[in-house]
Amino acid sequence: MYFWMNENSEPVHVHVNEGNPDINSTKLWLTKAGGCIEQTTTAVFPRPNLTK
């Protein structure tokens, strides 16, 4: 997991990917309430790994 800051004026989020950073990583928006929202991506990231 890695953070991107100041990315096209998008809200705070993290990119999740196995291995090296990738433009097609799964993106999780961090909400003010402390939760997160998954953005639809083209990443092939197994759902069980994402929910750990």
Secondary structure, 3 states (H helix, E strand, C coil): CEECCCCCCCCCEEEECCCCCCCCCEEEEECCCCCEEEECCCCCCCHHHHCC
